[in-house]
């Protein structure tokens, strides 16, 4: 059995109990990142984690939508999954979010094609600059998992504004960041007086490091950026909520008053 065939068997064994596709794109850099992580010395453990962690993120997102869209009202809701990558989470959304209309968006054309053609999802290609991003529709929930954990300070706020514009009144923008709980995993970097740190490199080696690197942002920094660029209320904050170290922020878009 070739190494490729061996991996496909491992993926199938991990994915089948979860009822999702076992396919992983060759350019999905999350797979080699997990496979090479010291926490998973056995490829079986790495495969199980890739699929089970995607399912866990989909479950957390489902709970988030239930809290903010409303119990029993998720059917027919629209979700923009921003920076969806090659579908580590996307493949689990139909089971976790029955009745929710999902549009997955990523900067990699190959990722968009893979999610559409192999995972059966609706997709759109993203933009490199926040001012160019326009999905031409609005959503009940815009969700960006581990995207702002990679943004430099110059585009952090503009991307918040761009994604918030895609939220319909009464909806929410939800995103995660590397917060203070992530500091040890990032090598205990120095955080500047504004509550921010950035390094121009990440596991996504195919993207320009100055555009997509690794960042750490304190709640003070994030709230200031929200105030400057969005001006909307923070509906929920959970420190270290995602993967036990990334902070979760949920920002509500109010329904305009009438009369």
C-alpha positions as CSV (number, residue, x, y, z in Angstrom):
1,X,0.0,0.0,0.0
2,X,1.4,3.4,-1.0
3,X,1.7,6.2,1.6
4,X,-1.1,8.1,-0.2
5,X,-3.4,5.1,-0.1
6,X,-2.5,4.6,3.6
7,X,-3.5,8.1,4.4
8,X,-6.8,7.8,2.5
9,X,-7.6,4.7,4.6
10,X,-6.9,6.7,7.8
11,X,-9.0,9.6,6.6
12,X,-11.9,7.3,5.8
13,X,-11.8,5.6,9.2
14,X,-11.8,9.0,10.9
15,X,-14.5,10.6,8.7
16,X,-17.0,7.8,8.2
17,X,-18.3,7.8,11.8
18,X,-18.9,11.5,11.5
19,X,-20.8,11.2,8.2
20,X,-18.6,13.5,6.2
21,X,-16.3,13.3,3.2
22,X,-12.9,11.8,3.9
23,X,-11.2,13.8,1.1
24,X,-8.4,16.2,2.0
25,X,-7.0,18.5,-0.7
26,X,-3.2,18.2,-1.3
27,X,-2.8,21.9,-0.7
28,X,-4.7,21.9,2.6
29,X,-1.8,23.1,4.8
30,X,-3.8,22.3,8.0
31,X,-3.3,18.6,7.4
32,X,0.6,18.6,7.4
33,X,0.5,21.2,10.2
34,X,-1.5,18.7,12.4
35,X,0.4,15.7,11.1
36,X,3.7,17.3,12.1
37,X,2.5,18.6,15.5
38,X,4.2,17.0,18.5
39,X,0.8,16.3,20.1
40,X,0.0,13.8,17.3
41,X,3.0,11.5,16.8
42,X,0.8,8.8,15.3
43,X,-0.9,9.6,11.9
44,X,-4.0,7.9,13.2
45,X,-4.3,10.5,16.0
46,X,-3.7,13.3,13.5
47,X,-6.4,12.0,11.2
48,X,-8.9,11.6,14.1
49,X,-8.1,15.1,15.3
50,X,-8.5,16.7,11.8
51,X,-12.0,15.4,11.4
52,X,-13.1,15.5,15.1
53,X,-11.9,19.0,15.6
54,X,-13.7,20.2,12.5
55,X,-16.9,18.6,13.9
56,X,-16.3,20.3,17.3
57,X,-15.9,23.7,15.6
58,X,-19.1,23.2,13.7
59,X,-20.9,22.2,16.9
60,X,-19.7,25.4,18.7
61,X,-20.8,27.5,15.7
62,X,-24.2,25.8,15.8
63,X,-24.5,26.8,19.5
64,X,-23.4,30.3,18.7
65,X,-26.1,30.7,16.0
66,X,-28.7,29.3,18.3
67,X,-27.9,31.8,20.9
68,X,-27.8,34.8,18.6
69,X,-30.3,34.0,15.8
70,X,-32.7,32.5,18.3
71,X,-33.8,29.1,19.5
72,X,-35.7,27.3,16.9
73,X,-35.2,30.1,14.3
74,X,-32.1,28.9,12.6
75,X,-34.0,27.2,9.7
76,X,-33.6,29.5,6.7
77,X,-30.8,31.5,8.3
78,X,-27.9,32.6,6.1
79,X,-24.3,32.1,7.1
80,X,-21.1,33.4,5.5
81,X,-18.2,31.2,6.5
82,X,-15.3,33.5,5.8
83,X,-11.7,32.2,5.4
84,X,-13.1,28.7,5.2
85,X,-9.9,27.1,3.8
86,X,-10.2,23.6,2.3
87,X,-13.2,22.6,4.3
88,X,-12.0,21.3,7.6
89,X,-15.0,22.8,9.3
90,X,-17.2,23.3,6.2
91,X,-17.7,19.6,5.6
92,X,-19.5,19.3,9.0
93,X,-21.8,22.3,8.6
94,X,-24.7,20.5,6.8
95,X,-25.1,18.1,9.7
96,X,-24.4,20.7,12.5
97,X,-26.6,23.4,10.9
98,X,-29.6,21.7,9.2
99,X,-31.7,24.3,7.4
100,X,-29.0,27.0,7.4
101,X,-27.9,28.3,4.0
102,X,-24.1,28.4,4.1
103,X,-21.8,30.3,1.7
104,X,-18.1,29.5,2.2
105,X,-15.5,32.0,1.2
106,X,-11.7,31.8,0.9
107,X,-8.8,33.5,-0.8
108,X,-7.4,30.3,-2.5
109,X,-9.1,29.4,-5.8
110,X,-8.2,25.8,-5.3
111,X,-9.9,25.8,-1.9
112,X,-13.1,27.3,-3.3
113,X,-13.1,24.8,-6.1
114,X,-12.6,21.9,-3.7
115,X,-15.3,22.9,-1.3
116,X,-17.7,23.4,-4.2
117,X,-16.8,20.3,-6.3
118,X,-15.8,17.8,-3.7
119,X,-17.8,18.8,-0.6
120,X,-20.9,20.1,-2.3
121,X,-20.8,23.6,-0.7
122,X,-21.8,27.0,-2.1
123,X,-18.6,29.1,-2.4
124,X,-17.2,32.5,-3.4
125,X,-13.6,33.7,-3.9
126,X,-12.4,36.3,-1.4
127,X,-10.2,39.3,-2.0
128,X,-6.8,40.3,-0.7
129,X,-7.9,43.8,0.2
130,X,-10.8,44.4,2.6
131,X,-12.0,47.4,0.5
132,X,-12.5,45.1,-2.5
133,X,-14.6,42.5,-0.6
134,X,-18.3,42.5,-1.5
135,X,-20.4,39.4,-1.4
136,X,-23.4,41.4,-2.9
137,X,-25.7,40.1,-0.2
138,X,-26.1,40.1,3.6
139,X,-26.2,37.3,6.2
140,X,-27.6,36.5,9.5
141,X,-24.2,35.4,10.7
142,X,-20.7,36.1,9.3
143,X,-18.2,33.8,10.9
144,X,-14.4,34.1,10.7
145,X,-12.6,31.4,12.6
146,X,-8.9,32.0,13.2
147,X,-8.7,34.7,10.5
148,X,-8.1,37.7,12.7
149,X,-5.5,35.7,14.5
150,X,-3.4,36.3,11.4
151,X,-4.1,39.9,10.5
152,X,-1.6,42.8,10.8
153,X,-2.8,45.9,12.6
154,X,-3.1,47.8,9.3
155,X,-5.9,45.6,8.0
156,X,-7.4,44.3,11.3
157,X,-10.0,47.1,11.6
158,X,-10.7,47.4,7.8
159,X,-11.5,43.7,7.7
160,X,-13.8,44.0,10.7
161,X,-15.6,46.7,8.8
162,X,-15.8,44.8,5.5
163,X,-17.3,41.7,7.2
164,X,-19.6,43.7,9.3
165,X,-21.0,45.3,6.2
166,X,-22.1,41.8,5.1
167,X,-24.2,41.4,8.3
168,X,-27.9,42.1,7.9
169,X,-29.7,44.1,10.6
170,X,-30.5,41.8,13.5
171,X,-27.5,39.6,12.6
172,X,-24.1,39.1,14.1
173,X,-20.4,39.0,13.1
174,X,-18.5,36.3,15.1
175,X,-14.7,35.9,15.0
176,X,-11.8,34.6,16.9
177,X,-8.4,36.0,17.7
178,X,-5.2,34.9,19.4
179,X,-5.7,36.4,22.8
180,X,-3.6,36.3,25.9
181,X,-4.3,32.6,26.4
182,X,-2.5,32.0,23.1
183,X,0.7,33.8,24.2
184,X,2.6,30.7,25.4
185,X,1.8,28.8,22.2
186,X,3.2,31.8,20.1
187,X,6.5,31.8,22.1
188,X,5.5,34.4,24.7
189,X,6.0,37.4,22.3
190,X,6.2,41.0,23.5
191,X,2.8,42.8,23.2
192,X,3.0,46.5,22.4
193,X,1.3,49.3,24.4
194,X,-1.8,49.1,22.1
195,X,-2.3,45.4,23.1
196,X,-1.1,43.9,19.8
197,X,1.7,41.8,18.3
198,X,2.4,40.6,14.8
199,X,4.9,38.4,13.1
200,X,4.9,38.1,9.2
201,X,4.8,34.3,9.0
202,X,2.2,31.5,9.4
203,X,1.5,27.9,8.4
204,X,0.0,29.4,5.2
205,X,3.4,29.8,3.6
206,X,1.8,30.4,0.2
207,X,0.4,33.8,1.4
208,X,2.5,37.0,1.8
209,X,3.6,37.2,5.4
210,X,2.9,40.9,5.6
211,X,-0.7,40.3,4.6
212,X,-1.3,37.1,6.5
213,X,1.0,36.3,9.4
214,X,0.5,35.5,13.1
215,X,-0.9,38.0,15.5
216,X,-2.0,38.4,19.1
217,X,-4.6,40.9,20.2
218,X,-5.8,41.8,23.6
219,X,-9.5,42.6,24.3
220,X,-8.6,46.2,24.7
221,X,-7.1,46.3,21.2
222,X,-10.1,44.5,19.6
223,X,-12.7,46.6,21.3
224,X,-10.9,49.8,20.2
225,X,-10.8,48.5,16.6
226,X,-14.5,47.6,16.8
227,X,-15.3,51.1,18.1
228,X,-13.2,52.8,15.4
229,X,-14.3,50.8,12.4
230,X,-17.7,49.3,13.3
231,X,-19.2,51.2,16.2
232,X,-21.5,48.3,17.1
233,X,-22.2,46.6,20.5
234,X,-20.3,43.6,21.6
235,X,-22.9,40.9,22.1
236,X,-20.6,38.2,23.5
237,X,-17.0,37.7,24.5
238,X,-15.4,34.5,25.6
239,X,-11.7,34.5,26.5
240,X,-9.8,31.3,25.4
241,X,-13.1,29.7,24.1
242,X,-11.9,28.2,20.8
243,X,-9.3,25.4,21.2
244,X,-8.9,26.6,24.8
245,X,-6.9,29.6,23.8
246,X,-8.5,31.7,21.0
247,X,-10.9,34.4,22.1
248,X,-14.4,34.6,20.7
249,X,-16.1,37.9,19.9
250,X,-19.7,38.3,18.7
251,X,-20.8,41.7,17.4
252,X,-24.5,42.5,16.8
253,X,-25.9,44.7,14.1
254,X,-28.9,46.5,15.5
255,X,-32.2,46.7,13.7
256,X,-32.9,50.3,12.8
257,X,-35.6,52.0,14.9
258,X,-38.9,52.8,13.1
259,X,-41.5,55.5,13.7
